[in-house]
Amino acid sequence: MIAKTFKTPYYAVIFSSVRAEGDEGYSEMADTMIELAQTQVGFLGVESARNELGITVSYWESLEAIKKWQEHPAHRIAQKRGKEEWYEKYAVRICKVDSDYFFEK
């Protein structure tokens, strides 16, 4: 699902990844992390697509909100398992969104 626009400025965290073989609890953890992120102060929305290249974009009110999410204990566990089990490689990019628009037919 594509998230609608938010009041600018806001921040986008773009997480792109290439997965390792096997699931090993990845799907459940991914769902749990999205559910947990939605409860965090400053969280605005998320979009995700998983194929050969996985891309998840989460939207946040501030850099401080992103930092708190990065340091959340459950998210730290997911990060550790990602490095050890789930990803061959990944990149994280944080961007400030100054303007956006949304089209829906």
N, C-alpha and C positions, 0 to 999 in steps of 0.2 A: 504494500500500500504506500502511496506517496503522501507524505505529510504536507499539509497545507502550509501556507506562509505564516510567519510569525512576525511580531513587531520587531523591526530592526532598530539598532544592530543586535545581533545575537551571534553565537559561535556554533560552528559545525566541527565535530570530530569525525574524521574519515578513517575508518579502519579497513584496510584491504589485506587479504590473506590468501595464501595457498595452503590448503589442508594436507595433512599427512593421511595415510591410509587408515581406515577404520573409524568408528564413531566413538567408542570408549567413553560414553556419557556426554559427548559434545552437545548433542541436540538438546538434552535436558538442561545442561548448564547454560546454553545460549538463551533458551526460553526463560530460565530463572533470572539471568542477568538483565534481560529486557524488562521483565516484571519488576525487578528490584530498582532498576534505573528510573522507571516511571514513578517511583515513590520518592525520589531524591529532589530536594529543593533545587530549583533552577533548571530541571529537566523540561524540555519542550516537546520532543518527539523523536521518532526513529524511523529509518527506512533501511531495508536489508535485502540483499540478493545473494544467493549462494549457488554457484556453479563451479567451473574450473577455477575461477577467481571469485572469492567471497568479498562482498563490499557491504559494510554497515556504516551508515551515517547517523550519528546522534546529534541532537540540537540542544543547546544550552544557553541560558541567560547570560552567563558570565564565565570568565576563566577560573574564578574561585569555585564555582559549582563543578566545573570539569575536574579541578584538582581534588575536590572532596570525593568525587566519584572514583577517580583514579586510586585514591587511598582507602576506599571502603574495604573492610576486611574480606567480605565475600568476593568482591571484585578482584582483590589481590590473589585469592585462591584460584579464581578462574584464569588470571593472567599467568600464574605459575604453571598450571596444568597446560595452558596453551603453549607455552614455551617448551615444556617437557614432552607433551603428548600430541597436541592437535595440529600444530602448524609447522610446515616446512619453512615458511617465511611469512613475514607480515610487515606492514608499514602503518604508522599512525600519523595523521596530519591534522592539525588544528587550524581552522580558518575563521576569520571574522567575516560575517555576512553583513554587508552594508545595505544591500538591496536585493529583492527577489520578486518573483511573480509566480502565479499559479494559474494554470489553464486546466479546465475540465469540460469535456464535451457533454 
